[in-house]
């Protein structure tokens, strides 16, 4: 049976978008990637808002025109729909709930600090008043990283016994946390876990940021 080609709207250097690309690649799902320059307003156009009124990426569109937004919801749907072995999301109800708990943790306790610090340092002008928030973001982000570090002292993965969607979700902004001003050297278990993620079959790296973003990161 043929597999439909999905259309993915994303900003390649966004962790939330890259997590979707990573699972698509690891499950070998055919897809068309449409680059959306979200920092410069491409998600606020009438055309995009007609598809996603929340004005964010990533978003996937099926051949019948149906749409799905929110990166972790997309991960779960892809795992349920395209992974017959059930490798990426546990079938056991308890283990599945544990994986989902880490997905919620990523969006509520991790991404709002680690990802936002990265965005401010890389995309906000050097004189932006938002940079005053960085010390608080670093503090809260390090609290989230410490929770991950503690878990990894006794476990290899966040999805359960094996690598899966919770690992992909947490990898997305953890692997580039240093862009946000975080020192991953404080978290050796996280560093080891990232190495395990990098070694998974079909792994793809996030593209490099643009030169102007790299310059702001270096100057921050």
Phi, psi and omega in degrees: 000132181286152179254131180296151175273123180272148171259127182243125175261120184202164174248113197301328182266011171275131177298320180298326178282321183294328179299324178291315178300319182298314180291322175303316180292318184288334175266358179056047178269129178291136180207156172249127182261126175249114182286128182238115183280076186297322180298338181252026169092006184291343177269001181253007179286154177304323182295317181288318181296335176294331178272318181225095182300341178282347173064045181224162170244155004277166173209142175243149179233129179274170182298333180274003179092355179289148190235149174218127177247180181075113191302317184286329172296320178296317178303314182295318180295317178299316181296317180292325189269333190235007181240082184299336180280347181067031184283332190263345178214117187301143175279329178300130187301319182291314179294324177296317178296323177298317178297317179297326180298324178288329175295319177293319177303316182300318184279335184255330186245347186244297185302320181297344181249307183293313181289320182292322176299318178297316181298315181297315182292327185263330188243337178281142176304153183298338178259014181292136176294343179296338181294342176293341179280348188301316179302319179293319180296319178298316180300312182289324177295321178294329175297318178294317179297326178293324176297316178298315181302317180296317178300318185284354174292336181234356182228150177273332188224168178258341182277344184144223180286341185230164174299141179191205191296325180293324176294318179298315181299315182283329176300322194309311180256347177289320185294337179246023183299331180296336173299332180271001179097012180270146179257099181289347175297341177285349189232078185296326179292322176296318179300318178294319178298317177301321177297322178293321177298314180302332184271000181289148181300136177080007182300140175230140179280152171292140177298158178289150177287164180292165182299321182291323176294316178301323180293319179292322177298319181291330183274346185285000000 
